[in-house]
Amino acid sequence: MINSFAAAVKLFERENGCRYVSVPTALSQPLEHLADRGLIAVTATVGGSSWRTSLLPMGDGTHFIAMPAKVRAREKLTLCVEIDVSFETRERSSNGFQT
């Protein structure tokens, strides 16, 4: 199942903080049963770019998707711009590695 949402690109306020988008709780909360150490394995898509990643816990019950530099450059993403994001869960292999 593909989940889609719009969110602004944000920056973690710390040295060398990463860029990310917050995932709506309505989309992440139903998937928490899939979490392994808080991570939910997904394939994310922004524009024409897709990459394997995880919904990462913020520590307050919400999740985020980190926006890699390659994706930001390819899609010309800047801070505070609102973007359309989609993701779908992916399964973990039996050896514990994400597939």
Backbone as CSV, one residue per row, in Angstrom:
resi,resn,N_x,N_y,N_z,CA_x,CA_y,CA_z,C_x,C_y,C_z
1,MET,0.839,-1.181,0.000,0.000,0.000,0.000,0.883,1.243,0.000
2,ILE,0.599,2.163,-0.890,1.366,3.400,-0.979,0.699,4.472,-0.121
3,ASN,1.505,5.114,0.716,1.059,6.207,1.572,1.635,7.497,1.012
4,SER,0.831,8.545,0.930,1.292,9.821,0.385,0.919,10.961,1.322
5,PHE,1.774,11.989,1.327,1.507,13.177,2.136,2.351,14.329,1.609
6,ALA,2.037,15.528,2.031,2.820,16.721,1.711,3.413,17.243,3.014
7,ALA,4.669,17.671,2.953,5.341,18.192,4.146,6.473,19.111,3.729
8,ALA,6.829,20.025,4.624,7.943,20.933,4.378,9.255,20.270,4.781
9,VAL,10.305,20.542,4.015,11.640,20.048,4.343,12.159,20.851,5.535
10,LYS,12.600,20.133,6.569,13.089,20.760,7.801,14.543,20.369,8.033
11,LEU,15.179,21.060,8.973,16.570,20.801,9.340,16.645,20.554,10.834
12,PHE,17.284,19.434,11.239,17.512,19.208,12.656,18.450,20.289,13.164
13,GLU,18.079,20.925,14.255,18.856,22.032,14.818,20.017,21.511,15.656
14,ARG,21.048,21.063,14.998,22.292,20.646,15.640,23.389,20.682,14.583
15,GLU,24.614,20.620,15.011,25.725,20.679,14.069,25.601,19.541,13.057
16,ASN,25.714,19.876,11.789,25.588,18.908,10.697,24.244,18.176,10.718
17,GLY,23.197,18.865,11.173,21.866,18.263,11.232,21.363,17.880,9.851
18,CYS,20.620,16.797,9.782,20.125,16.325,8.488,18.808,16.999,8.135
19,ARG,18.478,16.968,6.863,17.195,17.464,6.382,16.209,16.307,6.414
20,TYR,14.962,16.626,6.692,13.961,15.564,6.839,12.569,16.119,6.593
21,VAL,11.618,15.213,6.495,10.203,15.562,6.481,9.520,14.755,7.579
22,SER,8.594,15.386,8.265,7.819,14.708,9.305,6.711,13.891,8.652
23,VAL,6.542,12.667,9.125,5.503,11.780,8.604,4.256,11.950,9.472
24,PRO,3.108,12.174,8.868,1.887,12.302,9.666,1.651,11.059,10.525
25,THR,1.276,11.287,11.759,1.015,10.188,12.698,-0.060,9.248,12.171
26,ALA,-1.036,9.793,11.455,-2.106,8.963,10.898,-1.563,7.909,9.938
27,LEU,-0.389,8.165,9.335,0.221,7.194,8.427,1.214,6.279,9.137
28,SER,1.967,6.802,10.095,3.007,6.001,10.739,2.486,5.135,11.879
29,GLN,1.537,5.630,12.646,1.065,4.890,13.816,0.516,3.504,13.471
30,PRO,-0.275,3.346,12.404,-0.775,2.003,12.069,0.335,1.020,11.660
31,LEU,1.538,1.523,11.370,2.642,0.662,10.929,3.606,0.307,12.052
32,GLU,3.365,0.811,13.259,4.310,0.603,14.356,4.541,-0.872,14.686
33,HIS,3.583,-1.748,14.368,3.774,-3.179,14.617,4.883,-3.761,13.727
34,LEU,5.269,-3.033,12.685,6.340,-3.476,11.785,7.721,-2.990,12.239
35,ALA,7.754,-2.163,13.270,9.011,-1.528,13.690,9.992,-2.529,14.284
36,ASP,11.267,-2.304,13.972,12.371,-3.046,14.568,13.302,-1.997,15.173
37,ARG,13.387,-1.964,16.483,14.144,-0.936,17.211,13.668,0.457,16.832
38,GLY,12.383,0.597,16.593,11.783,1.877,16.270,11.777,2.225,14.796
39,LEU,12.493,1.466,13.969,12.597,1.748,12.540,11.569,0.944,11.754
40,ILE,10.911,1.609,10.814,9.942,0.941,9.941,10.502,1.009,8.530
41,ALA,10.872,-0.131,7.962,11.510,-0.196,6.643,10.529,0.210,5.550
42,VAL,10.947,1.192,4.714,10.106,1.675,3.622,10.957,1.977,2.392
43,THR,10.288,2.137,1.277,10.859,2.733,0.084,10.141,4.057,-0.087
44,ALA,10.905,5.151,-0.077,10.334,6.496,-0.176,10.513,7.028,-1.593
45,THR,9.600,7.906,-1.997,9.666,8.531,-3.312,9.331,10.014,-3.192
46,VAL,10.172,10.824,-3.829,9.927,12.257,-3.985,10.224,12.578,-5.443
47,GLY,9.245,13.113,-6.152,9.444,13.400,-7.574,9.805,12.123,-8.313
48,GLY,10.919,12.145,-9.053,11.379,10.974,-9.796,12.416,10.162,-9.051
49,SER,12.611,10.443,-7.769,13.633,9.749,-6.969,13.008,8.825,-5.941
50,SER,13.487,7.590,-5.912,13.064,6.615,-4.909,14.296,6.057,-4.223
51,TRP,14.190,5.762,-2.932,15.311,5.188,-2.199,14.792,4.366,-1.023
52,ARG,15.601,3.372,-0.648,15.291,2.517,0.495,15.734,3.239,1.760
53,THR,14.820,3.323,2.712,15.091,4.031,3.951,14.183,3.468,5.038
54,SER,14.015,4.200,6.085,13.117,3.813,7.171,12.376,5.030,7.672
55,LEU,11.199,4.788,8.241,10.554,5.815,9.038,11.313,5.785,10.352
56,LEU,11.910,6.894,10.719,12.779,6.976,11.887,12.028,7.638,13.039
57,PRO,12.180,7.124,14.255,11.455,7.702,15.391,12.050,9.042,15.830
58,MET,11.174,9.986,16.153,11.599,11.291,16.657,11.822,11.249,18.173
59,GLY,11.277,10.242,18.843,11.406,10.157,20.292,10.159,10.620,21.025
60,ASP,9.216,11.161,20.279,7.971,11.641,20.894,6.750,10.902,20.349
61,GLY,6.986,9.753,19.706,5.895,8.971,19.136,5.644,9.255,17.666
62,THR,6.344,10.240,17.113,6.208,10.548,15.692,7.418,10.020,14.931
63,HIS,7.337,10.051,13.608,8.415,9.555,12.752,8.788,10.589,11.697
64,PHE,9.960,10.393,11.101,10.396,11.251,10.015,11.112,10.422,8.968
65,ILE,11.274,11.015,7.776,12.056,10.424,6.695,13.205,11.383,6.418
66,ALA,14.425,10.885,6.529,15.599,11.696,6.212,15.661,11.910,4.704
67,MET,16.070,13.100,4.301,16.163,13.455,2.885,17.640,13.470,2.480
68,PRO,18.128,12.408,1.825,19.544,12.331,1.449,19.962,13.470,0.517
69,ALA,21.228,13.852,0.611,21.769,14.934,-0.217,21.568,14.654,-1.703
70,LYS,21.752,13.416,-2.139,21.584,13.085,-3.559,20.158,13.347,-4.028
71,VAL,19.198,13.005,-3.197,17.795,13.226,-3.549,17.497,14.723,-3.552
72,ARG,17.982,15.431,-2.536,17.748,16.881,-2.479,18.326,17.577,-3.705
73,ALA,19.520,17.172,-4.127,20.153,17.787,-5.300,19.389,17.443,-6.573
74,ARG,19.064,16.170,-6.743,18.377,15.720,-7.963,17.004,16.376,-8.110
75,GLU,16.302,16.522,-6.980,14.946,17.071,-7.011,14.911,18.576,-6.738
76,LYS,16.100,19.172,-6.536,16.213,20.614,-6.281,15.382,21.044,-5.068
77,LEU,15.562,20.314,-3.960,14.820,20.586,-2.735,15.597,21.526,-1.829
78,THR,14.909,22.480,-1.250,15.517,23.402,-0.305,14.699,23.406,0.987
79,LEU,15.281,23.970,2.018,14.592,24.053,3.304,13.280,24.809,3.175
80,CYS,12.314,24.365,3.911,10.993,24.992,4.040,10.080,24.796,2.841
81,VAL,10.587,24.256,1.741,9.718,24.023,0.580,8.838,22.807,0.885
82,GLU,7.561,22.907,0.554,6.653,21.785,0.767,6.736,20.849,-0.422
83,ILE,6.874,19.566,-0.132,7.023,18.568,-1.183,6.003,17.450,-0.994
84,ASP,5.740,16.735,-2.078,4.898,15.546,-2.020,5.809,14.346,-1.819
85,VAL,5.478,13.536,-0.827,6.269,12.361,-0.464,5.346,11.155,-0.478
86,SER,5.848,10.037,-0.966,5.105,8.788,-0.839,6.061,7.716,-0.343
87,PHE,5.490,6.707,0.293,6.305,5.586,0.751,5.444,4.345,0.828
88,GLU,6.116,3.215,0.714,5.449,1.939,0.965,6.389,1.076,1.781
89,THR,5.808,0.275,2.631,6.626,-0.568,3.492,7.296,-1.643,2.660
90,ARG,8.412,-2.116,3.182,9.106,-3.242,2.557,9.411,-4.236,3.661
91,GLU,9.563,-5.470,3.291,9.774,-6.525,4.277,11.229,-6.663,4.645
92,ARG,11.439,-7.172,5.831,12.780,-7.493,6.298,13.044,-8.950,5.940
93,SER,14.268,-9.275,5.576,14.599,-10.656,5.243,14.724,-11.474,6.524
94,SER,14.765,-12.774,6.398,14.829,-13.646,7.570,16.145,-13.538,8.321
95,ASN,17.202,-12.989,7.704,18.484,-12.849,8.405,18.567,-11.540,9.176
96,GLY,17.477,-10.770,9.206,17.446,-9.553,9.970,17.832,-8.309,9.185
97,PHE,18.381,-8.488,7.985,18.741,-7.345,7.170,17.523,-6.863,6.422
98,GLN,17.429,-5.562,6.199,16.300,-5.027,5.462,16.483,-5.339,3.985
99,THR,15.374,-5.674,3.333,15.422,-5.965,1.899,14.660,-4.930,1.127
